[in-house]
Amino acid sequence: MVRRGTPADAEAVARVQIESWRGAYAHLFSDEQFARISLEERARFWRRFRPLVAEVDGEIVGFAAVGRAQEDDADGELYAIYVRPEQWGTGVGRALMEAAEARLRELGHAGAILWVFEDNPRARRFYEAGGWKLEGHRKPFELFGMSNPVVRYAKRL
């Protein structure tokens, strides 16, 4: 089930994000970098937003955040979509993506972009399978004090 999140969901959302980062980015970042992530800081961040959350058996196992694009040449944006690694391939991510795209349409966006680490083939395949198209834009993105390139995908909604 996918629903709108509440501030009370912030800690669970933060846990999902951290677990997903560890699973998806293990080849990009060290254990020491992951160890410096503060659950409290991430939860504080997510308390200010209302991401969509996916639940399985009453437990939050994924989330997605959308809104107006941060780039001037785009309409809407998928800011984040993360699912616990043990839920990868179960359909949770697809359900979240469908809900995120529906939410973007509700907000009046006719199209959207997303940014993904260039060296994240699993995520890139997921987006491409959902109809997102690589645009060719590329830029550095800093996370954990390291810069890695991200590439931009777009989709008409």
Number of C-alpha atoms within 10 A of each C-alpha: 12 20 14 15 21 15 15 11 17 23 19 19 29 23 20 20 23 20 19 21 18 20 14 19 15 12 10 15 17 12 9 9 13 16 10 9 12 13 17 13 11 17 20 15 13 22 18 11 14 18 26 22 27 25 14 12 7 8 10 20 26 30 30 25 23 23 18 18 18 12 10 7 7 16 19 26 25 21 18 15 21 25 26 22 16 11 13 16 11 9 10 22 22 16 15 24 22 14 19 25 24 14 17 23 15 10 13 14 20 15 17 24 25 23 21 19 19 16 15 14 12 10 16 20 11 15 20 14 11 13 13 19 17 17 12 8 10 15 13 13 15 10 11 12 9 11 12 15 14 19 19 18 23 22 20 14 14
